[in-house]
Amino acid sequence: MTDHGVCACCGRPRTIIPINDLDALDSIVKPRREQLALDALVMNFPNFVTGDRMKQALYEDVGDQEPDDRNALMTHISKLRKKLKAVGWDIECSRFIGYRLVRLQSRRRAA
């Protein structure tokens, strides 16, 4: 996560997500790559994160060794989605647009 999007006093991402929801999202036990994906989604909430931008966030530390196929990214997103649903959140996937974090309640109201 880059420093420009982090609060100086508490170290949390600057976002419009309520603090109680951030606590719930932080409480999920997740591997490093899933945490990086969640950080990218939280930092851009409620907007979409493109697939290329998501891959860049997940694999910026490996440089040219990042996976070429999208299966690795989709695997991380799929595993993270299952964990997020337990705390009332989900990841909306839109083909050719990207991924975004959504509350489960808001998704039900819109449908």
Buried (B, 14 or more C-beta within 10 A) or exposed (E): BEEEBBEEEEEBBEBEBEEEBBEBBEEBEBEEBBBBBBBBBBBBBBEBBEBEBBBEBBBEEEEEEBEEEEEBBEEBBEBBBEBBEEBEBBBBBEEEEBBBBBBEEEEEEEE
